[in-house]
Structure formats: structure tokens, C-alpha cells
Amino acid sequence: MPDAKPPDPSAAPGLTSDGPPSRIGPYKILRTLGEGGMGIVYDAEQTEPVHRRVALKIIKLGMDTKQVVARFEAERQALAVMDHPSIAKVFDGGSTEEGRPYFVMELVKGTPITDYSDRHKLSADERLRLFTQVCAAIQHAHQKGVIHRDLKPSNVLIAVQDEAPVPKVIDFGIAKAIGQSLTEKTLVTQLGQMVGTPEYMSPEQAEMSGLDVDTRTDIYSLGVILYELLVGVLPYDLRHAADFAVQSTIREKDAPRPSARFTTLSEDQQETAARYRQTDPGNLRKVLKGEVDWVVMKCLEKDRTRRYETANALALDIERYLNDEPVLACPPSAGYRFQKFVRRHRAGVAAAAIAILAIVAGTSAAVVGMIRARAAEAVAQREAATAEEVTDFLVGIFAEADPAQARGNEVTAREVLAQGAIAIESKLSDQPAVQARLQRAIGQVYGGLGLFDQAEPLVERALASQRASAASASMLAPTLIALGDVYYGQGRSDDAIAQYEEAIAIVEADVGPGHLRVAEPLTALGSQRTELGSFDEAVRLHERALAIQERELGSDNPAVATTLINLSMAHRRAGRLSEAEPLSHRALEIREAILPENHPDLADAYHSLAVVYAMQERYEEAEPLFRRVLELRERIYDPSHLFVGNANESLGMVLAAQGGHSEAEPLMRKGLEIRERAVGPDHPAVSFGVSNLGYLSLEIGKWEEAERLYRRAIAIRESYLPPDHPFLAGDRSGLGTALVRQGRFAEAEPLLRRALAGLETSLDPTDVGIVDTLDELAGLLRSTGRASEAEPLEARAASIREAQGGG
């Protein structure tokens, strides 16, 4: 006789392992709705005393330990004390004959909030409005002394009532009472046991102590839900991570900003996310940047003291965003609030005035941040007061750009600057510290507009005033850097270097060589060294600045991106394109993640990468980037700005390299005309446009014009560059080529030989300029009957091409 079959431990009267029971207490069971870690939820029918469909939740057979029963009863009690339209109601409760507790609650016929939002293609604003209703429900729970502790989309269902979506928060199964006992039984979370859903779990939950969780843990989970609602993915991918890695990620790894996370998605994922939000990827990225990033990241702070204190505070900040009012999640700076005012009252406010205020408010904040580290309290208080007075004064100046003050007239950037400069002279003569600070600020903005001659007297007066008053290093160094930038823009290299070197010296003496404040003058000096052809020294300066910035600011800071671009340029000018390319890529990634899509610094990052591509002859990749640069700069800057001229020329160059000479020529001539009007015919910046147009003239067979242009470029550059600078060497190579085309071999040969020597001295041995000059000189030698002299040059050029993979 076979052994008797052991009894099924899950079998019990009315509740078998083969399917749902027919009844539990007075409720008829219709079907299983869902199953969690400790309970099963059934769709049930109540007939007495009212007829209605309900959801009945009961502890799983085999899970009825004291701990689970306590937790289950806590959920029942938690729901019983709450009365909110967005929290599922409790109708009844009881126990089966076996003593397994159950409770009966409102049957929510709904869809998880993320699924509902995608299915109905809710826009970002619509998702935010729906989310504020969820916040209201959680606020109610918190006021009743209950923390949910397992908020996630599947516990936030959207039901439709009167054709409107209504959130319903369900499953308070691991709720924790605040300051009270929800049940007489002991509710214990064992040490070492995670309670909740990892993807939505707060850092303090991941600690697994169970002793340090308050209402702000729900704020964190709400932030993750909001993140997923807006971006379409979670901040972290924890699906395949081990438990220890999950806990470590939640506790220690900062989530990427929503806008940054979006940029990491594939093109298909971005298109899908945007389509579900009734927009395109570019617009969705723009929506996520700025205030939305700030709000979400405030929820996801590892330090809970920096999160929103309440769900209501989170909802109110979202309402502020939707009403185009300043959100509390951002620093409450005067510049930020002024920008929000302008957005609501665009009609008569000059965009440039906003930029000026942002610059000054930003520098004020930077100075306050620096002086906090200083030991001298009296100096700190004085400099903080100066920063505050600076901002207040400028707010008053910019108030005239308010439509109510300007009587409907549009105020231009230059008018605001001119007004400010006059007011500084007339109203602040008795406040030299404030006057100098404002003169520097206005001068910097003039410089940003390419108006260096207007900037020079303002910044020079500021520096003289600060020297006379023995201003602190923290005030003097930025003025030295600003004056160096002005001289740099005027082509006065030696004067610029002197300012940068003095700034480095006084800052190092004040705070030490490794301090963050040293980085700015280091990178300014590095850029000047790049222009003068001292590429190795430039690289050392930029790398030193980069190391300081990454240590003090992190790897994704805007200042880091700027230094990466400068470092990339130094390598690029030296012909080290393999080192330049990843630096430009990284700078662009940082700026795309943190800047609005029309920010001028984005154009610089696109340009940096595009030039590398062009030098690598990857013209099809470079062209769309150059077109984007031109589009941005024409939108941002005055048509006469140097940056607009440069963008026209750059696009023209890459088109010419692809044979598009008819489209390239007008762009390049326009670029040169802009440069000449902006800074005069003999300015160093003009040499770039002249040289580029010389290249095009060679390409289209205008030999005499190419000769004239290259001679002009050489004359300008010999006035400010070392004799064998690679720019000069390149121009001599171009001039020699133009002379060869005209059959003037005797004139061309010494030019080509000097050009080759200069390029070999300063550039990477595989640079394309060296190869082209070798070819040109070899061709000249063959044309003059000296084939034996040409052969080693041809062999060398072929060897370089082979090393480059060109065969």
C-alpha cells in the first residue's frame, strides 16, 4: 500500500490551494484581484445591509505570523482613521474561522498613475496637476498620523469619476504610525529586512533599521513617482542589482536630474516618451530643465532635512511652477525672481537686461560663498553688504525696463548698459566699493557683447579704485581677470597675460594654490597661452584648473564644462585631435544636461565638437553642429557680434570642404564683414576670417585673391603672434600654394619650407596641415625638375596617411 499523501498545509475550509474560496465571512468571492507579499486581494460582493462590489484583503495562508498579522491589522487601522476622496475607504473587517484577519475596502477600478497618464497621453502639465491630487491624499494620511512607506505607481490608481481622473491611494500594508500605536499587537520590522519597494524606497528605509522613518520618506517616494511620470523611466535601474548594491545605490548614489536622465535615453525612448506627453524630445527636454529639475531633486535629497517638509509643500511648489511663479526649490535669488517676473511680463523687457542681472546676481552669490570661508569676519560682512548693495542697485536700474516704468517702450541691452554706467558714475561716488563692483559688472557685459572698447575704461576705473582702497584679494582678482578678458578681446596679449598672472599670484597668496578661486585665472591664462601657440603650457594650466574644479565642484559643473572646452582647444590647436574629441564630447554632455536648449554656452560646446570633427574630415557630422551654432548665435546675439561672424565662417568652411563652394562663399564673406565692422580691419580676430576666405579662394581657383588674403592675414598675425606660430605657418603654406598655382615657384619655395618647419615644431606629426604642405612642396620640386628632392617628402606624406588609416 503506498504511503499516505501528506496533508496540504495550505488547505483550509472555504480556502483551498486550487483557487479562491467561495465565501469569506458574509462576502461572496468573485475572483482574485492581486497578490502581495503578505496578503491576497479578492473582488467580492456584499449583499447585506447594502449591495455593492468591494475589495477584500486577507492574509495569505502560511503568512499569519505575529509580525505579519500585526502589520496587516495596522493597515486596517490606518485606513479606518482616514477619510479622503483619494484614499480607498475601509467598510468592514473581521477574521475567518481559522483566525486569519481580513478587511473590506472600496473596490477601486483604476489604472496605475503612470499607465493612465501614458494611455491618455497627458502632457507634462496635466501630469503635474494630477500628481498634486496624490500629494493632497498623502498630506491627509500624514495629518492622521500615518506614513504609507510603499508609495509606487501600482499603489496610486487613477479612477474616472464624472469623466475626470481621480487618484486613489491604496495598500497601506506596511504603513507606520507616527507617535501612536495603531494596534495592540507589536508591529516590528526586523533588523536587516528591507520593507518597501526598492525602486521607490528612501535612503533611510534602505538603512533597514526601521527606527528612523518619518513622513519625509513618503516625500522621497513621491519624488520617484513624479520622476517616472515626467521622464518615463526611473532614476536608477535596479532590476538586476544584488541586494547590497541596491541598498548602496539608494543610500549613496545621487540620482541624475530628470533632464539629464532623459538625455541618456535612446532616440527611440526619447521619441516614445515625448509622444506620450504630446510633444517632441526637444520640447520635453526643455520642460524638464530648470524648475522641474529643482522640484523633483528636492524630493530626492539623500538628506531628508533638505526635502520638502510636507506633501502639501511639494504640491504648492508644483502649483507655483504651473502658475509661472518662483518655486521654493530654487535659490531665492533676486536674479531668479526677476527672470520669473519678466516671463510673466515680456512685452517691454529687453532680454539682455535679464542676462545682466543674472550675471551680477550670480557673481554676488559667488562672492558671498567665497567670503564665508574667510577667517576675517569684518571683511566678510563688508563684502556681503557690498554684494547686496550691488544687486539692489541693479534691480533699480532694470526696473526701468518694466513696461509700467518704460511706458510700453522696448528697452535695448545697450540702452540699459549706458543708463547703468551713467548712474554708477553719478550716484555711487561716495560708495567706491559698490561703484567698482558695478563698473566691473557692466564692463563684463560689454565684453560679452563684443564691445571691448566700451568695456575697457569701466573695468580699468574699477581696478584703480580697488587698488586705491586696498581691496581684498577676493574682490581684486575678479577685476584683474575681467580686465585681462577685455585686453584679450582687444588683441593685447601681453597686457592680458599680466592681469591673469597677477590674479593667480594674489589668490594663491590669499587662499593657497589648490583653492577653487585659483581655477578661473588659471584657465584664463591657459586660453591666452593657447592663442599664442604655447600649447603644452596651456594644457598644463587647464589640467590644473580642471583638477581643482572637479575636486571642489563635482564632474558635471558648468565651470568644468568651460575648462574642458578650453583644454580641448589647446589639444586641437596642437593637432592632437584624438585627445581633443572626448573632452569636447564631455563638455557638450554636461551643458546639454544642465542648460536650457537656447543658452549661448550650448553654442560654444557644439562649436568645440564641430571643429574637431571638421579637422578629422568628418564633415557630415560637423555640418549639422555648425548649423545649430549659427542658428543659436543669430538668435542670441546682435547681428554684428563677433560670435555671429565666426559661426558664418565655420559653417562656410565645412561646406567648402565638401565642395559646396557656392553656399560657402557668401557665408564666409559675411563672417569677415561682421568681424571687420565689430573690431576694425587690423584686429587679431579679423585674421581668422581673412585666412579662412583665403582658403576658399584657393579652393575655387581665385589664386590672386588668395595671395592677397593670405598676405593680409600674415601681416596681422605677425603683429601679435610668435614668428613660428602654427597660424602663421598655416598662412605661409596657403600663400605658398597660391604662388605655386600662379607658377611663381621661386617665391613659393621659401614660404613652403618655412611653413613646414613651423608646423613640424608646433603640431602633432600626423596633422593634416603637415601632410598638405609636404604635398605642395613636393609638387613644386617636381615642377622645377628636382624629383630626387621631392621623393622623400612624398614618402613621408604617404607614411603619415598610412598611419592615419588613409592608405
Disulfide bonds with the S-S distance in Angstrom:
none
